[in-house]
Amino acid sequence: MEKAGYCILILATIAWIIAGICGMFQNVWIGIIWVHHNWIAGTYTRKKEFFNHGCTQLNN
């Protein structure tokens, strides 16, 4: 049972690190996803406007 516990702990730690790395690129990925979504839909959604507004706030 102890081995299983250590394996779970190690896997959780690795997942935590990967999630942290993903978090650093989250804004870039969201931007790509929304641009792609808008290209398919042919419209700009309120979420796209919200994302742009959020980026403007972050940049300032």
LUMTI-528441 format. One line per 8 residues: number of its first residue (from 1); their letters; for each residue x, y, z of C-alpha. Coordinates in steps of 0.5 Angstrom, whole numbers, plus 2048, in hexadecimal, padded with zeros to 3 digits. Layout:
% LUMTI-528441
NUM	A	X Y Z  ... .
END
This chain:
% LUMTI-528441
1	MEKAGYCI	800 800 800  806 805 801  808 804 7FA  802 806 7F8  801 80C 7FC  808 80E 7FA  806 80D 7F2  800 811 7F3 .
9	LILATIAW	804 817 7F7  809 817 7F1  804 817 7EC  800 81D 7EF  807 820 7F0  809 820 7E8  801 822 7E7  802 828 7EB .
17	IIAGICGM	808 82A 7E7  805 829 7E1  7FF 82D 7E3  804 832 7E5  808 832 7DE  801 832 7DA  7FE 838 7DF  804 83C 7DC .
25	FQNVWIGI	802 83B 7D5  7FA 83B 7D6  7F9 842 7D4  7FD 841 7CD  7F9 83A 7CC  7F2 83E 7CE  7F4 843 7C9  7F5 83E 7C3 .
33	IWVHHNWI	7EF 83A 7C5  7EA 840 7C5  7ED 843 7BE  7EC 83C 7BB  7E5 83C 7BE  7E4 842 7BB  7E7 841 7B5  7E2 83A 7B4 .
41	AGTYTRKK	7DC 83E 7B7  7DD 844 7B3  7DB 849 7B9  7DE 84C 7BF  7DB 84A 7C5  7DA 84D 7CC  7E0 849 7CE  7E5 84B 7C9 .
49	EFFNHGCT	7E3 852 7CB  7E4 850 7D3  7EB 84D 7D1  7ED 853 7CD  7EB 857 7D3  7EF 853 7D8  7F5 853 7D4  7F5 85A 7D3 .
57	QLNN	7F4 85B 7DB  7FA 856 7DC  7FF 85A 7D7  7FD 861 7DA .
END
